[in-house]
Amino acid sequence: MTASSETPAEVGARQRVPEFFIVGHPKSGTTALYEMLRRHPQIYMPELKEPRFLASDLRERFQPSGSAVFPQTLEQYLALFEDARPRQRVGEASPSYLRSRTAARAIAELQPDARIIAILREPASFLRSLHLELLQNRVENERDLRRALEEEQLAPSAGDGAEPLLRYTDRVRYVEQLRRYHEAFAPEQVLVLIYDDFRADNEAVVRRVLRFLDVDDAQPIEAIEANPSVAVRSPRADDAVRALYSGANPIARALKATIKAITPARRRSELFAAVRRRFVYGQPPPPDEQLMGELRVRFRGEVVALSEYLDRDLVGLWGYDNLA
């Protein structure tokens, strides 16, 4: 993780090290949880929501166009947390950590006392939302989810041993993913949340997380709707906004410089997000219920195994007990 001869523990002795990690999954409430936690006065989370640094097997495989610059060294990664106050709990949120095969051990090496927070979502709805996000980020080109799932079966494996990005079904190996964290950390250090609970009662789940982090759970909590699923309705408009955001040509660079000079960083992000909502994105199409049913049949074994692993009836909660 670092080019120097120092161990992560030695580097961490000089810099603030995260004490908790929201490890995933994407499209399961991780962005909303991040936004709600970082507003707590006893918690510090950096502006860069997804550093992804500790998922060394995935770090180079998911960098959408126009994304922030990711830390490349341990020193750069830990510099994200240097503004934390002495008594604040320091954390980060990288949803790729849950499917990563290396992140759990890397986190344990860096911070053995880390608290881990995972959020799981019903597999079929998770994959549909993930597909929409990958389309939005220009990682996926196939707009039909069924064909995208069929194409992943034909895609060659990565020659360097790293996990290919567009392997949808590998992402719902929930028990395998959780086991990596339970092998690296004590049970009391790992909190597994269910997306349905978070959607039903944001405040109750966030207060549970605050107690898990040993911070004041009586603070006021503002419910936040973040990162909703959308469909790209105008690729041309999306290209124009991306060019402006990244300064991809002289005109875009000049306009971006003007906006940067008169607008605070957070306001700029909000402005670009508002433009995308207005001109680029629209409501996603309704799900293909036949495909959703087929996926639930396909993943029933995983849901049964997860129910047993967590000792919770997710088969009934997610409607897997009434499949044809």
C-alpha positions in Angstrom: 0.0 0.0 0.0 3.0 2.3 0.4 6.2 2.5 -1.5 8.3 3.2 1.6 9.7 0.5 3.9 7.5 1.6 6.7 4.6 -0.6 7.8 1.0 0.8 7.7 1.1 0.8 11.6 4.3 3.0 11.5 2.8 5.4 9.0 -0.4 5.5 11.0 1.5 6.4 14.1 2.2 9.8 12.5 -1.2 10.4 10.8 -4.9 9.9 11.7 -6.1 6.5 10.7 -9.8 5.7 10.0 -11.6 4.0 12.9 -14.7 2.9 11.0 -15.5 1.9 7.4 -18.7 1.8 5.5 -17.8 -1.1 3.2 -20.9 -1.4 1.0 -22.8 -2.3 -1.0 -23.4 0.5 -3.5 -27.0 1.4 -4.2 -28.0 0.2 -0.8 -28.0 3.4 1.3 -24.3 3.9 1.7 -24.3 7.4 0.3 -27.2 8.5 2.6 -25.6 6.9 5.6 -22.3 8.7 4.8 -24.0 12.0 4.5 -26.0 11.6 7.7 -23.0 10.4 9.7 -20.6 13.1 8.6 -23.0 15.8 9.9 -22.5 14.5 13.4 -20.2 16.7 15.4 -18.3 13.7 16.9 -17.6 12.2 13.5 -15.2 13.2 10.7 -15.5 11.8 7.2 -13.6 13.3 4.2 -15.2 15.1 1.3 -14.0 12.3 -1.0 -16.7 9.7 -0.2 -15.1 6.7 -1.8 -11.3 6.7 -1.5 -11.2 2.9 -2.5 -7.6 2.8 -1.5 -7.7 -0.3 0.5 -9.3 -2.4 -2.2 -6.0 -2.9 -4.1 -7.6 -5.5 -6.4 -10.2 -3.1 -7.6 -8.6 0.3 -7.3 -7.8 0.8 -11.0 -11.0 -0.8 -12.3 -13.7 1.6 -11.4 -12.7 5.3 -12.0 -15.6 6.9 -13.9 -14.9 9.8 -16.2 -14.8 13.1 -14.3 -14.3 11.4 -10.9 -12.1 12.7 -8.2 -8.4 11.9 -8.0 -8.0 8.8 -5.8 -5.1 8.5 -3.3 -2.3 6.4 -4.7 -0.1 6.1 -1.6 -0.8 5.4 2.1 0.4 8.9 3.0 -2.0 10.4 0.5 -4.9 8.2 1.8 -4.3 9.2 5.4 -4.0 12.8 4.5 -7.7 12.7 3.8 -8.3 12.5 7.5 -5.8 15.1 8.7 -8.4 17.8 9.4 -10.3 15.6 11.9 -10.4 17.1 15.4 -8.7 15.1 18.2 -11.9 13.7 19.8 -13.7 13.0 16.5 -14.3 9.4 15.3 -12.7 9.2 11.8 -14.3 7.1 9.1 -14.7 6.6 5.4 -17.2 5.0 3.0 -16.0 2.9 0.0 -18.8 0.5 -1.1 -16.2 -1.5 -3.2 -14.6 -2.8 -0.1 -17.3 -5.4 0.5 -16.8 -7.2 -2.8 -13.0 -6.7 -2.7 -11.0 -9.8 -1.9 -8.2 -7.8 -0.3 -9.9 -4.9 1.6 -10.8 -6.7 4.8 -7.3 -7.8 5.5 -5.9 -4.5 4.4 -8.2 -2.7 6.8 -7.3 -5.1 9.6 -3.6 -4.5 9.0 -4.0 -0.7 9.1 -6.6 -0.5 11.9 -7.1 -3.8 13.9 -9.7 -2.1 16.1 -11.8 -0.9 13.1 -15.6 -0.9 13.1 -17.1 -2.3 9.9 -20.5 -1.4 8.6 -22.1 -3.4 5.7 -25.5 -2.8 4.1 -27.1 -5.6 2.1 -30.0 -5.3 -0.4 -32.3 -7.8 -2.0 -30.2 -9.2 -4.9 -32.5 -8.6 -7.9 -33.3 -5.0 -7.0 -29.7 -4.4 -6.1 -28.4 -5.6 -9.5 -31.0 -3.5 -11.3 -30.0 -0.3 -9.5 -26.3 -1.1 -9.9 -26.8 -1.6 -13.7 -28.4 1.9 -13.8 -25.5 3.4 -11.9 -22.9 1.8 -14.2 -24.8 3.1 -17.2 -24.8 6.6 -15.6 -21.1 6.4 -14.9 -20.3 5.2 -18.5 -18.8 2.0 -17.2 -21.6 -0.1 -18.8 -22.8 0.4 -22.4 -25.5 -2.3 -22.6 -28.8 -0.6 -21.6 -30.7 -3.9 -21.3 -30.1 -5.6 -18.0 -30.9 -9.0 -19.3 -28.4 -8.7 -22.1 -25.8 -7.2 -19.7 -26.1 -10.3 -17.5 -25.9 -12.6 -20.5 -22.8 -10.8 -21.7 -21.0 -11.2 -18.4 -21.1 -15.0 -18.9 -19.2 -14.6 -22.1 -16.7 -12.0 -20.9 -13.1 -13.4 -20.6 -11.6 -13.3 -17.1 -9.0 -10.7 -16.3 -5.5 -12.1 -17.1 -3.8 -10.3 -14.2 -6.0 -12.1 -11.6 -8.0 -9.0 -10.7 -11.7 -9.2 -10.6 -13.4 -7.9 -13.8 -15.6 -4.9 -13.2 -18.8 -6.0 -15.0 -19.4 -9.2 -13.1 -22.8 -8.4 -11.7 -23.7 -11.8 -10.1 -20.4 -12.0 -8.3 -21.5 -9.0 -6.3 -24.3 -10.9 -4.5 -22.1 -13.5 -2.9 -23.1 -12.0 0.4 -22.1 -14.8 2.7 -18.6 -15.1 1.1 -18.1 -11.3 1.4 -19.2 -11.1 5.0 -17.0 -14.1 5.9 -13.9 -12.2 4.8 -14.7 -9.5 7.4 -15.7 -11.9 10.2 -12.4 -13.7 9.6 -10.4 -10.5 10.0 -12.4 -8.9 12.9 -14.2 -9.9 16.0 -18.0 -10.3 15.7 -18.7 -7.1 17.8 -16.6 -5.1 15.3 -18.9 -5.9 12.3 -22.4 -4.4 11.9 -24.5 -5.8 9.1 -27.5 -3.7 8.1 -30.4 -4.5 5.8 -31.4 -1.9 3.3 -35.1 -2.4 3.9 -34.7 -1.4 7.5 -32.8 1.7 6.5 -35.4 2.8 4.0 -38.2 2.1 6.5 -36.7 4.1 9.4 -33.5 6.1 8.5 -33.3 7.7 12.0 -33.6 4.4 14.0 -30.8 2.8 11.9 -28.5 5.8 12.1 -28.9 5.9 15.8 -28.0 2.2 15.9 -24.9 3.0 13.9 -24.0 5.9 16.3 -24.2 3.5 19.3 -22.1 1.0 17.4 -19.5 3.8 16.9 -19.7 4.9 20.6 -20.7 8.4 19.9 -23.7 10.4 21.1 -26.8 8.9 19.6 -29.1 11.7 20.9 -28.0 14.2 18.3 -30.7 15.5 15.9 -30.7 13.5 12.7 -31.7 14.8 9.3 -33.0 12.1 6.9 -31.3 12.4 3.6 -32.2 11.0 0.2 -29.0 10.5 -1.7 -27.8 8.9 -4.9 -31.3 7.8 -6.2 -31.4 5.5 -9.3 -31.8 7.5 -12.5 -31.7 6.9 -16.3 -29.4 8.9 -18.6 -32.0 10.4 -21.0 -29.5 12.6 -23.0 -26.0 11.2 -23.5 -25.1 14.3 -25.5 -26.1 16.6 -22.6 -24.2 14.3 -20.3 -21.1 14.6 -22.5 -21.3 18.4 -22.3 -21.7 18.5 -18.5 -18.8 16.0 -18.1 -16.6 18.1 -20.4 -17.4 21.2 -18.4 -16.8 19.5 -15.0 -13.4 18.1 -16.2 -12.3 21.0 -18.3 -11.8 18.8 -21.3 -11.3 21.5 -23.8 -10.2 25.2 -23.8 -13.8 26.6 -23.6 -14.8 24.2 -20.9 -11.6 25.0 -19.0 -12.2 28.7 -19.2 -15.8 28.3 -18.0 -14.8 26.0 -15.2 -12.2 28.4 -14.0 -14.8 31.2 -13.9 -17.2 29.0 -11.9 -14.4 27.9 -9.6 -13.4 31.5 -8.9 -16.8 32.6 -7.8 -18.3 29.4 -6.3 -17.2 27.4 -3.2 -16.3 23.8 -3.8 -19.3 22.2 -2.2 -21.6 24.6 -4.1 -19.9 23.7 -7.4 -20.7 20.0 -6.8 -24.3 20.9 -6.0 -24.5 23.0 -9.1 -23.2 20.3 -11.4 -25.5 17.8 -9.7 -28.5 20.1 -10.2 -27.7 20.6 -13.9 -27.5 16.8 -14.4 -30.8 16.3 -12.7 -32.5 18.9 -14.8 -31.0 18.2 -18.3 -29.3 14.8 -18.3 -31.2 12.4 -16.0 -34.7 11.2 -15.9 -36.8 8.6 -14.1 -35.6 5.0 -14.8 -37.9 2.7 -16.7 -40.0 0.2 -14.6 -38.3 -3.0 -13.8 -38.7 -6.1 -16.1 -40.8 -8.1 -13.6 -40.2 -11.4 -15.5 -36.4 -10.8 -15.3 -36.7 -9.8 -11.6 -38.5 -13.1 -10.9 -35.9 -15.1 -12.8 -33.1 -13.4 -10.8 -34.9 -14.2 -7.5 -35.1 -17.9 -8.4 -31.5 -17.8 -9.4 -30.4 -16.2 -6.1 -32.7 -18.0 -3.7 -29.9 -20.3 -2.5 -27.8 -17.2 -1.6 -30.6 -15.6 0.3 -31.3 -18.8 2.2 -27.6 -19.1 3.1 -27.5 -15.4 4.2 -30.6 -15.9 6.3 -28.9 -18.7 8.2 -25.7 -16.8 8.4 -27.3 -13.7 9.9 -30.0 -15.7 11.8 -32.7 -13.5 10.2 -35.5 -14.4 7.9 -34.5 -12.6 4.8 -36.3 -15.3 2.7 -39.6 -14.0 4.0 -38.6 -10.3 4.1 -37.5 -10.3 0.5 -40.4 -12.4 -0.8 -38.2 -15.5 -1.7 -40.7 -17.8 0.0 -43.4 -17.2 -2.7 -41.4 -17.9 -5.8 -43.0 -19.8 -8.7 
